[in-house]
Amino acid sequence: MIVLGDNGVNWFDDACDDQYKTFLSQMPITFMMIRGNHDMRPQDVKPHNDTGVYSEVAVVDNLVAGIFLLQKEYPDLLFAIDGESYRFRNDTSAFVIGGAYSVDKRYRLENGFKWFPNEQLSWGEKIAVSRRYHRWLKEKHYKKIVLTHTCPYSFVPREVMLPWPVKADEDFTMERWFDKLYQQGEGKISEWYCGHWHTCKKDGNVRFMYDDFWRIV
């Protein structure tokens, strides 16, 4: 199962996270996690109790192949890396980019809820990811899809935007960058899947996944 962000796994950075990971690990499936704006970066997770840090691991099985971030204690929880591509068994190649801006940032800070300063990609990270993306677009013989947390700016579903006063804090930096990536991939990308916006709909080849499921393999 691919989760398109805000998966709640690395949230508290304490034993509560371990309990949730143990719960998920007991399910008879493998999870592929994309990082959302409300997810701590796996690289920032500190070891606690008997758990270790995340390491980059090459995974090759009958479903997916690629480099993931993994805690050895939870081998069925695979965390996708921003700017990596992943090969699925049906000759589909997926390019992954996590992160987004938290429109409720002010509310979270004022009420003591978690907020992660590096929720969005930095300028340097965007340059590195863009270069990988352009190389990926040139690959042949594969159906190409994109898996992200937020969406390209042209597809922002304004009908579900929060009507709170925090609108003054809106930041569409990631979405505008995605717009450029989307345009560069036109004619090459089959579908673009995203979460973040708490809605389920399809707009062109961009599919918003909130509490919906869609089979890609």
N, C-alpha and C positions, 0 to 999 in steps of 0.2 A: 504494500500500500504506500503510495506517494502522498505525503502531507505537504501542502503548499504554504507552510509557514504558520507561525503562532501555534506551535504544537505543544507548548507548555512543558516540555521535557527539561530544559535547562532554564529554570525560572527563578527558583529560590537560591540556588547554589549552596544547598545544604542537604541534609539527610532526606528532606521531603522529595527532592528530585530523585534520589536513589529509590525511594518507595514507588514512585510513579514509573521509573524505568523498569523496576522489577515486575510491576504489574503488566506493563506492555510486553515484556520479554516472555511472559507466560502465555501469550497468545500464539497460536500456531501459524503466524505469518511473519514476514520480514517487513520492517518499516524503512522507507527512504524519506528522510526529513529534509525539507528545504527551510532555510532560516527565515523567520519573520522578524518584524521590528520588535515584537515582544519576546523574542528568544535571545538569550545570551549566546554569544559566539562560542562554539564548542572549545575553541582555542583558549578562551578566557576562563573556562571552568576549572576550579581548583579541586584537587583530590581531597576527599574526606571519607571518613570511616575506612573501609578497605578498598575503595575504588581508586583507580589510577587516572592519569590524564588522558586526553584524546590524542591519538596518533594517526598519521596518514597510513592507510592500509589499502593495498590493491585487492579488490574483490572481483572474482570471476565465478559466476555460477550459471545455472540454467535460465536465470531471469535477467540479470544485469551484470555489466562489467564496467569497472572504473575505479578511480581513487576516491575513497571516502575517509572521513574522520570517524574514529571508532574508539570506544572504551572496551577493552577486552572482556570486561565483566558483562557487557550487553552486546553480544555479537549480532543480534537481530535488529539493532537500532543503528542504521546507517545514515550518517549525516553528510549530505552532499556539500561540495566545496564550491564557493562562488567562482564562476569562470571555468569550471570543469565540464566536460561532456561525458555522457554515459550511454553505453550501447546496450540496447535491449534485444531480446532473442528474436524479435520479428523484424530485424534489420532497421530498427528505428534508433536514431541518435538524438539525445536530448541535451540541450545546453542549459545550464542552471545558473541563476543569479538570485540570491536572497537579499533580504533587507528592504526597508522602506522607512518613511518618516512617520512618527507617532503624532497624529493630530491631537491626541489627548495628552501630550507631553506635559503641559502646564498643570492639568488636573492631576496627573500621576505624581508629579513632584510636590504639589501642594498637599496631597493626601497620603504621602508616604508609600506610594506604590512603586514598583520597579520601573525604571527607565534606563536604557542602555545607550550611553553617549555615542557608541560606534554602530548604532542600528543601521545607518546608511553606509554605502561604500564611500571611501575617501576618493579624492581626485586622482591620486596615484593608483588606487585599486581599479578605478574605472578605466584608466588608460590600459592597464595590464589586461583587464577582462575584455576590453574592446579588441585588443590585438588577438587574443585567443578566439574571440567570436568570429573575426574576419577569417582566420585560418580555418575554423570549423565550417564556415559557410562554403569554403572551397572544396570540402570533402565531397566525394561522389559516392554513389551507390547506396545511399542511406536516406530514408525518410527523416526529415528534420522537424523536431518540435522544440519549443522553448518552455522551460518551467521556471516561473518566477513567483515572488510573493505579491508584489504590486504589478500594475499594468502600464502599458504605454500611455502617455498623456492624452492622446487623441481618443482613447477608449475609456477614460475616467467616467464611471457611472455617477454622474452628479445627482441623480435622483435619490441616491442613498447616502449622500454626504451628510455628516453630522450637523445638525442645526444649532450647535452650541456656539457660545461666544469665542471659543478657541479658534474660530476660523482665521483670526488674525495671525495665527501661528502656522498656517498651512505652508508646506514646502513641497513643491512638485519637482525638485531637482532630479530624483531618481526617475520619475515618470517621463520627464522631458528627454532625459538621456535614453530611456527605453524607446521613445518615439523615433530617435535616430537609428537605433539598432533595428527597430521594426521595419523602417523604410529601407535600410540597407539589405534586409533579408527578404524583401518582397519577391515573390516568385520562387523562393527557395525554401521558406518555412511553411510547413503544412498547417500546424496549429500552434498557438501560444496559450498556455494554461497559467492562470494566476489565481490567487486567493485575495486576502487583505480587505476586500471591499464589502464583505458580509452580504453578498448577493449571488444568485445563481442565474446566469444567462449566457447566451452566445451572441457575440457581436462580430460579424464577419468570421475571421478565423481565430478570434480571441475568445476563450471560454473562461468565465468566472466561476470558480468552484468554492462554495462556502460550506453548505451541509449536503453537497451533492457528490456523486461518484460517477466516474467515467472510465471505461476500460480503454487502455492504450496499448496493452500487450496481450 
